[in-house]
Amino acid sequence: MTDTEVNAAWPGRLPPEVEAFILETVEMIHELDDTGLHEMTPHFYQHGYEQVRMSLRDLLTILGHDPDA
C-alpha cells in the first residue's frame, strides 16, 4: 500500500489511541528483536507469539475486521 492509499484510508491524523497502539506495538517488536540469544527460550517464543497475536487482533479490529470471523 502506498502512502497515498494509506492517507486516503486514514484522512488526517490517526486517532491518538491508534497512534499510541502503533507505538506500543513497534516498541514490543523492537524488544523482541533486541533479545539476546541466551534469552531465546521456549518461554520467550511463546510469550512473543502471544504478544504479536494480540497486537495483530487489535490491529485487525482497528481496521474494521472481525478477527473471529
C-alpha positions as CSV (number, residue, x, y, z in Angstrom):
1,M,0.0,0.0,0.0
2,T,1.4,3.4,-1.0
3,D,1.5,6.4,1.3
4,T,-1.3,7.9,-0.8
5,E,-3.5,4.9,-0.3
6,V,-2.9,5.0,3.4
7,N,-3.7,8.7,3.6
8,A,-6.9,8.0,1.7
9,A,-7.9,5.3,4.1
10,W,-7.0,7.4,7.1
11,P,-7.6,11.0,6.3
12,G,-5.8,13.4,8.6
13,R,-4.0,12.2,11.6
14,L,-4.7,8.9,13.2
15,P,-6.8,9.0,16.4
16,P,-4.5,9.3,19.5
17,E,-5.4,5.8,20.8
18,V,-4.4,4.3,17.4
19,E,-1.1,6.1,17.3
20,A,-0.4,5.0,20.9
21,F,-1.2,1.4,20.0
22,I,1.1,1.5,17.0
23,L,3.9,3.0,19.0
24,E,3.4,0.3,21.7
25,T,3.4,-2.4,19.1
26,V,6.6,-1.1,17.4
27,E,8.3,-0.9,20.8
28,M,7.3,-4.5,21.6
29,I,8.7,-5.7,18.3
30,H,12.0,-3.9,19.0
31,E,12.1,-5.5,22.4
32,L,11.7,-8.9,20.8
33,D,14.3,-8.2,18.2
34,D,16.8,-7.0,20.8
35,T,16.6,-10.2,22.8
36,G,19.9,-11.9,23.3
37,L,20.5,-15.5,22.1
38,H,20.8,-16.8,25.6
39,E,17.3,-15.4,26.4
40,M,15.6,-17.1,23.5
41,T,13.9,-19.9,25.4
42,P,10.7,-21.7,24.6
43,H,9.0,-19.4,27.1
44,F,10.4,-16.4,25.2
45,Y,8.9,-17.7,21.9
46,Q,5.5,-18.5,23.5
47,H,5.3,-15.1,25.2
48,G,6.5,-13.3,22.0
49,Y,3.9,-15.2,19.9
50,E,1.1,-14.3,22.3
51,Q,2.1,-10.6,22.2
52,V,2.2,-10.5,18.4
53,R,-1.1,-12.4,18.1
54,M,-2.9,-10.0,20.5
55,S,-1.4,-6.9,18.6
56,L,-2.5,-8.4,15.3
57,R,-6.0,-9.0,16.5
58,D,-6.2,-5.4,17.8
59,L,-4.9,-4.1,14.5
60,L,-7.5,-6.0,12.6
61,T,-10.2,-4.7,14.8
62,I,-9.0,-1.1,14.4
63,L,-9.0,-1.6,10.6
64,G,-12.7,-2.8,10.8
65,H,-12.2,-6.5,10.5
66,D,-13.5,-9.1,12.9
67,P,-10.6,-11.4,13.7
68,D,-13.0,-14.1,14.8
69,A,-14.9,-14.2,11.5
